Amino acid sequence: MDILQIQKFLPHRYPFLLVDRVIEFVPHRRLVAIKNVTVNEPFFQGHFPGRPVFPGVLIIEALAQACGLLAFASQGATPDGSIFYLVGVDSARFKKPVEPGDQMILTIEFIKAMRGVWKFNASVKVDDVAIAEAELMCAERAAKP
């Protein structure tokens, strides 16, 4: 899935679209995506001067966007005015910082869906080194005009 296909599924746009490409997709099971981290990203100017670190909350957001991609793409159609909202984060752990020049590999594993809430295991690696992991929950809701 390239960036144009990703934009059909996600409402996010620059500077908040945090998934660049999907490299593996198995409907209702698994999605692996890439986020290329560049020094040009707007938050690096202040996070932190002299030691740019990709914010942990944005790592979670990138994972949540990948969860939304897995959920929407698994349904086989582009969203019709609905959005997957992040509704829960459990067991989040950050093991190493992400810096400009890194390529984050986002791996999403579907656990279950119950009453409109989808549950996922999500993890990030850089150069095959574990960076972060969490259990995420997303719920599909109609977008408000």
N, C-alpha and C positions, 0 to 999 in steps of 0.2 A: 504494500500500500504506500503510495508516494504522498507528498504533501497535499496535492490537489484532492486526492481521495480522502485523506484525513480531514480536510476542511469540509467535506460533505457530511461527515459524521459529527464533528465537534464545532460548537459555536465560537470557540476561542480564536483570537487573532493576535498578531504581534502587538505588544511584546509578551502576551500571556499564553500563546500556543507553545507548549513545551514538549511536543512529540514531533520529531522530524521525519520519521519513516517507520513503517512496520515491516519487520523482516520475517516474521512467522505468525501465522494465524490458524488456529484450529477452532472452529465454531463451538461455543459453549464449553470450551476447555482451557485454551491457552492463547496468549498473545505475547510476542516479544517485539519490542520497539527500541528505537534509538533516539536519544537526545544529545546532539552535539553542543558542547558548552564552549562558548567563545567569549573572549575578554570584552567584546562590544556590548554585552548584555547590560541593560541600564542599571541594575542593582549593584554591579561590581564596583561602581564608583564609591559607594558608601559601605559596602559589605565585603571586605574591610579595606580601607586605604592602605596600600602597601602589602596586603596579604589577601587577595581576592578569594573568597570562598562562596560557593553556590549555597544559598540559604536552604536549610533543612525543610522549611515549610514548602519551598518550591520543589524539592525532591518529592514530597508527599503529593503536591499538586500534579507533578508530571505523572506519577503513578496513578492518581485518580483519573487523569485524562486518558491514560492507557486503558484503565478499567472501563471507562465510558466507550472507548473504541471497541473493546471486546464485546461489550453488551450490545451496542447498536449493530455492529457488523454481524454478530451471531443471529440477530433477528432478520438479517437478510435484506434490510431496506434502510434507506437514509431516514433520519428522524423527521417526523412530520410535526414540527413545532414543539417537540419535547426535548428535555435536557436531563442527563443523569447528574444529579447532585451528590456530592460527597456528604454522607450522613453519619459516618463513623470511622474512627481510626483507633485500632487496638494494637497493643504490643509493638509500637514503633520503636525501632532501634537504629541508631546512626553509628557506624563503626569507623569510618574514615571520611575526611573532607573531600569534596569535589571541587576541582580548580579549572580555570580556563585551559582549554586544550584537551580536556577529558572527553571521552565519549561514554555516556551513561547507557547501559543496556538495561532496559526496563522489562522485567518478566512478570506477567500477570497470570495467575492460575485461578480459574473459576472454582469456587467451593460449592455454593448453592444459591438458589433464589427462593425467597419465601415472602409472600404478601407484598410483592413489588420491590423488595429490597434484595439486591444482589450482593453476595459476599465473595471476597477475593483474597488470596495470598499474593502479596506484591513484594518484589525485591529489585534492587539495583546493584549492578556490578560495573566496575571500571577496570579494564585490562584483566578480566577474570578474577578480580578481587572484590569480595563482598563489601558493599558500601552502606546499604540500608535495607531494612525490611519492615513490613507492617501488614496487618490484616485490615483491609478497607471494606467499607460498606457504602453502596451507592443506591439511590432510588430514582426511578424515572418519574418526572413530573412534567406537566404541560408548561411550556414557557409562557410567561405573561407578556402581552404586547407592549 
